[in-house]
């Protein structure tokens, strides 16, 4: 039995692997593994075998799997923490640079926008200041000029009278309305009367309404009557409504005067009672020029309920030109 045991031990010694300690320096990358893994397996093969080398060294480092327990163990914890700290530090640096660049870009954009806004604001403020700035001597000159122009209303030269009316209209001095009305009553030149009735509407003093109504009805010049109707619209005095309606519906009146009366109703009195109905009747006028003029003025109220209603009537007119104009205005305001 002892001989048999000796033989078995002898074969086990040559055929079984043994563990020896690895002291080589080329295994340094694995120095952080567990101490029991710092060894290699070496097989000694029988020299009697011709299929294998006499002494074949298949030494290979056994690299353990990176599990959570190994990463958190005392041997590898330091390396993992150090690596994590380095990555965290690098990410902090990159993130800080990104935030700093973004902040600088944001501040720069705000500053540039503020510069543009300040420039535009200063330019607008300068324009407003220049447009409203009037030296003291200019104001004094205007006061003197108004008094002088009132006196010029009685000049023998019609050009001087017309120029005086234009100056009074420009400055919109209501204290001069009474003198302008007096000049209207005695003025014989139709051109000067046109300037006078236009100025009365532009100044906007409703005390001139009565005289403008009389002029719109009775003046010999159709141009003066037409401008008087528009001036009545500018004054927006409801007492002039009956006159404007009467002129619009008068088939014997000149078409320009009728269109001017209709324009005053459309632009300034469209929301007043019975105005829409009067305009509807006027759209069936026998005078096609009156209808064309009214439809053309309806473009100013095309988006209002009254305007849409009247344009719908006009687009059914038998006159092709009136119908096409109404449809064109409707399409432009859809």
Legacy VTK file of the C-alpha trace (Angstrom):
# vtk DataFile Version 3.0
C-alpha trace
ASCII
DATASET POLYDATA
POINTS 334 float
0.000 0.000 0.000
2.799 2.349 0.761
4.334 1.711 -2.650
1.017 2.383 -4.374
0.568 5.617 -2.380
4.103 6.708 -3.333
3.427 6.117 -7.008
0.148 8.107 -6.858
1.872 10.976 -5.077
4.644 10.952 -7.660
2.212 11.219 -10.596
0.107 13.848 -8.767
3.240 15.947 -8.333
3.936 16.073 -12.089
0.361 16.144 -13.436
-1.375 18.559 -11.001
-0.878 22.414 -11.061
0.774 24.147 -8.137
0.620 27.833 -6.955
3.791 29.825 -6.724
4.240 33.453 -5.794
4.734 35.896 -8.633
7.487 38.440 -7.867
7.936 39.825 -11.380
7.741 43.634 -11.904
5.729 43.384 -15.131
2.602 42.602 -13.093
2.463 46.089 -11.541
-0.864 47.079 -13.185
-2.532 44.424 -11.047
-1.007 45.394 -7.725
-4.335 46.647 -6.446
-6.034 43.265 -6.616
-6.519 41.042 -3.641
-3.385 39.503 -2.182
-4.493 35.954 -2.768
-4.574 36.679 -6.504
-0.858 37.621 -6.679
0.090 34.156 -7.976
-0.004 32.284 -11.258
-0.736 28.744 -12.207
2.115 26.670 -13.743
1.667 23.162 -15.115
4.512 20.701 -15.294
3.998 18.212 -18.046
5.484 14.762 -18.241
8.698 14.643 -20.338
7.541 11.299 -21.632
4.838 13.069 -23.708
5.952 13.951 -27.179
2.827 16.073 -27.862
3.644 18.691 -25.306
6.800 20.686 -24.634
9.102 19.637 -21.879
8.304 22.667 -19.784
5.516 24.858 -21.117
4.839 27.953 -19.053
1.333 29.310 -19.714
1.557 31.876 -16.966
-1.393 34.249 -17.116
-2.525 36.827 -14.677
-5.964 36.220 -13.306
-7.851 39.507 -13.373
-10.800 39.454 -11.016
-14.150 40.792 -12.108
-14.925 44.362 -11.055
-17.868 43.843 -8.710
-19.430 46.345 -6.350
-17.802 44.608 -3.360
-14.341 44.845 -4.980
-14.800 48.480 -5.951
-15.791 49.353 -2.401
-13.114 47.203 -0.750
-10.169 48.748 0.971
-7.708 47.884 -1.790
-9.535 49.519 -4.725
-11.623 52.130 -2.952
-8.842 54.679 -3.027
-8.373 54.414 -6.771
-12.117 54.645 -7.494
-12.562 57.665 -5.251
-9.508 59.362 -6.739
-10.785 58.749 -10.270
-14.258 60.000 -9.347
-12.785 63.116 -7.768
-10.723 63.829 -10.880
-13.768 63.390 -13.144
-15.884 65.547 -10.839
-13.230 68.249 -10.732
-12.869 68.261 -14.515
-16.649 68.444 -14.950
-16.779 71.336 -12.494
-14.134 73.204 -14.455
-15.926 72.612 -17.770
-19.274 73.584 -16.282
-17.798 76.710 -14.706
-16.281 77.756 -18.045
-19.611 77.143 -19.760
-21.502 79.185 -17.170
-18.961 81.967 -17.311
-19.098 82.153 -21.127
-22.904 82.026 -21.123
-23.091 84.717 -18.477
-20.682 86.958 -20.350
-22.605 86.413 -23.614
-25.913 87.159 -21.879
-24.577 90.332 -20.278
-23.040 91.398 -23.586
-26.318 90.903 -25.459
-28.213 92.896 -22.824
-25.689 95.731 -23.045
-25.870 95.809 -26.852
-29.681 95.853 -26.785
-29.646 98.613 -24.186
-27.272 100.650 -26.350
-29.609 100.295 -29.334
-32.620 101.210 -27.207
-30.864 104.246 -25.730
-29.818 105.448 -29.179
-33.349 105.100 -30.561
-34.866 106.699 -27.463
-32.488 109.644 -27.616
-33.147 110.078 -31.344
-36.929 110.048 -30.826
-36.602 112.432 -27.886
-34.469 114.766 -29.983
-36.983 114.716 -32.844
-39.865 115.414 -30.465
-37.922 118.249 -28.852
-37.066 119.792 -32.202
-40.624 119.448 -33.488
-42.147 121.116 -30.407
-39.441 123.668 -29.782
-40.473 127.212 -30.496
-38.342 130.159 -29.498
-39.944 132.982 -27.583
-39.460 135.424 -30.403
-41.347 133.059 -32.764
-44.338 132.946 -30.417
-44.370 136.702 -30.188
-44.091 136.953 -33.964
-47.052 134.588 -34.372
-49.228 136.683 -32.085
-48.336 139.799 -34.001
-48.910 137.942 -37.288
-52.410 136.810 -36.265
-53.492 140.365 -35.547
-51.997 141.510 -38.803
-53.750 138.772 -40.790
-57.105 139.647 -39.273
-56.646 143.120 -40.632
-55.642 141.714 -44.009
-59.049 140.021 -44.366
-60.320 143.414 -45.518
-57.579 143.887 -48.084
-58.600 144.787 -51.651
-56.281 142.111 -53.051
-58.002 138.663 -53.113
-54.633 136.914 -52.881
-53.815 138.776 -49.669
-57.227 137.895 -48.217
-56.812 134.222 -49.138
-53.312 134.140 -47.648
-54.559 135.776 -44.455
-57.271 133.106 -44.115
-54.696 130.337 -44.611
-52.475 131.759 -41.862
-55.394 131.972 -39.440
-56.342 128.386 -40.303
-52.783 127.186 -39.722
-52.624 128.635 -36.226
-56.210 127.551 -35.440
-56.997 130.681 -33.486
-60.665 130.445 -32.532
-60.743 134.114 -31.600
-60.444 134.847 -35.312
-63.527 132.776 -36.299
-65.885 135.710 -35.897
-63.828 137.884 -38.257
-63.576 135.022 -40.771
-67.371 134.560 -40.745
-67.823 138.277 -41.352
-65.451 138.031 -44.290
-67.453 135.083 -45.670
-70.668 137.071 -45.721
-69.197 139.920 -47.786
-66.664 138.006 -49.897
-67.413 138.101 -53.614
-64.464 136.039 -54.868
-65.361 132.338 -55.025
-61.745 131.243 -54.561
-61.407 133.247 -51.351
-64.748 131.851 -50.120
-63.379 128.337 -50.644
-60.412 129.214 -48.440
-62.757 130.699 -45.844
-65.178 127.752 -45.542
-62.258 125.311 -45.477
-60.586 127.249 -42.659
-63.797 127.306 -40.610
-63.985 123.529 -40.681
-60.283 123.111 -39.934
-60.277 125.476 -36.944
-63.150 123.458 -35.471
-65.268 126.145 -33.824
-68.915 125.039 -33.908
-70.110 128.644 -33.783
-69.565 128.698 -37.539
-72.040 125.843 -38.147
-75.017 128.051 -38.981
-73.100 130.113 -41.544
-71.643 126.984 -43.139
-75.145 125.442 -43.447
-76.369 128.529 -45.217
-73.340 128.543 -47.513
-73.766 124.827 -48.333
-77.349 125.475 -49.431
-77.234 128.874 -51.062
-73.760 129.716 -52.357
-73.611 130.209 -56.094
-70.359 128.283 -56.473
-70.704 124.498 -56.445
-67.120 124.182 -55.219
-67.880 126.432 -52.252
-70.988 124.372 -51.474
-68.998 121.116 -51.693
-66.247 122.356 -49.349
-68.896 123.699 -46.978
-70.400 120.201 -46.684
-67.004 118.729 -45.803
-66.398 121.494 -43.241
-69.749 120.698 -41.628
-68.543 117.124 -41.257
-65.318 118.308 -39.625
-67.278 120.336 -37.062
-69.278 117.174 -36.143
-72.277 119.244 -35.150
-75.434 117.095 -35.308
-77.487 120.183 -36.175
-76.032 119.956 -39.681
-77.374 116.435 -40.299
-80.702 117.467 -41.898
-78.899 119.755 -44.325
-76.375 117.093 -45.336
-79.128 114.485 -45.838
-81.171 116.894 -47.906
-78.237 117.773 -50.155
-77.305 114.106 -50.643
-80.798 113.084 -51.743
-81.374 116.114 -53.961
-81.199 114.778 -57.522
-80.995 118.301 -58.892
-77.874 119.152 -56.922
-74.426 118.906 -58.488
-72.896 115.416 -58.106
-69.703 116.769 -56.479
-71.746 118.591 -53.830
-73.848 115.471 -53.203
-70.770 113.270 -52.906
-69.228 115.768 -50.455
-72.383 115.665 -48.322
-72.327 111.843 -48.458
-68.631 111.806 -47.509
-69.373 113.960 -44.456
-72.129 111.562 -43.412
-69.947 108.471 -43.948
-66.826 109.766 -42.250
-68.297 111.687 -39.306
-71.959 110.739 -38.753
-72.263 107.081 -39.803
-73.301 105.966 -36.318
-75.994 108.631 -36.001
-79.651 107.558 -36.356
-81.105 107.304 -39.876
-77.762 108.044 -41.552
-77.305 104.482 -42.816
-80.815 104.482 -44.269
-80.197 107.768 -46.113
-76.971 106.396 -47.595
-78.807 103.242 -48.649
-81.345 105.331 -50.560
-78.542 107.364 -52.127
-76.932 104.147 -53.450
-79.990 103.743 -55.713
-79.529 107.227 -57.149
-79.967 107.761 -60.872
-76.623 109.530 -61.000
-73.898 106.864 -61.328
-71.185 109.401 -60.357
-72.894 109.868 -57.007
-72.993 106.106 -56.481
-69.332 105.696 -57.434
-68.323 108.526 -55.088
-70.278 107.060 -52.185
-68.916 103.543 -52.711
-65.385 104.889 -52.906
-65.878 106.655 -49.552
-67.277 103.476 -47.997
-63.763 102.016 -48.047
-63.058 104.114 -44.927
-65.709 102.237 -42.921
-65.541 98.907 -44.757
-64.849 96.983 -41.524
-67.710 98.529 -39.604
-71.162 96.947 -39.576
-72.683 99.880 -41.449
-69.949 99.825 -44.069
-70.325 96.086 -44.697
-74.076 96.465 -45.004
-73.862 99.289 -47.553
-71.117 97.552 -49.570
-73.249 94.416 -49.795
-75.986 96.554 -51.334
-73.574 98.258 -53.723
-72.154 94.974 -55.029
-75.594 94.071 -56.384
-75.881 97.286 -58.415
-76.679 96.941 -62.105
-73.831 99.237 -63.026
-70.777 97.036 -63.548
-68.326 99.726 -62.468
-70.172 100.351 -59.204
-70.478 96.606 -58.549
-66.815 95.887 -59.294
-65.645 98.750 -57.072
-67.764 97.490 -54.186
-66.479 93.929 -54.573
-62.878 95.163 -54.751
-63.276 97.100 -51.480
-64.858 94.071 -49.806
-61.982 91.821 -50.870
-59.380 94.329 -49.650
-60.910 94.356 -46.184
-61.581 90.645 -45.685
LINES 1 335
334 0 1 2 3 4 5 6 7 8 9 10 11 12 13 14 15 16 17 18 19 20 21 22 23 24 25 26 27 28 29 30 31 32 33 34 35 36 37 38 39 40 41 42 43 44 45 46 47 48 49 50 51 52 53 54 55 56 57 58 59 60 61 62 63 64 65 66 67 68 69 70 71 72 73 74 75 76 77 78 79 80 81 82 83 84 85 86 87 88 89 90 91 92 93 94 95 96 97 98 99 100 101 102 103 104 105 106 107 108 109 110 111 112 113 114 115 116 117 118 119 120 121 122 123 124 125 126 127 128 129 130 131 132 133 134 135 136 137 138 139 140 141 142 143 144 145 146 147 148 149 150 151 152 153 154 155 156 157 158 159 160 161 162 163 164 165 166 167 168 169 170 171 172 173 174 175 176 177 178 179 180 181 182 183 184 185 186 187 188 189 190 191 192 193 194 195 196 197 198 199 200 201 202 203 204 205 206 207 208 209 210 211 212 213 214 215 216 217 218 219 220 221 222 223 224 225 226 227 228 229 230 231 232 233 234 235 236 237 238 239 240 241 242 243 244 245 246 247 248 249 250 251 252 253 254 255 256 257 258 259 260 261 262 263 264 265 266 267 268 269 270 271 272 273 274 275 276 277 278 279 280 281 282 283 284 285 286 287 288 289 290 291 292 293 294 295 296 297 298 299 300 301 302 303 304 305 306 307 308 309 310 311 312 313 314 315 316 317 318 319 320 321 322 323 324 325 326 327 328 329 330 331 332 333
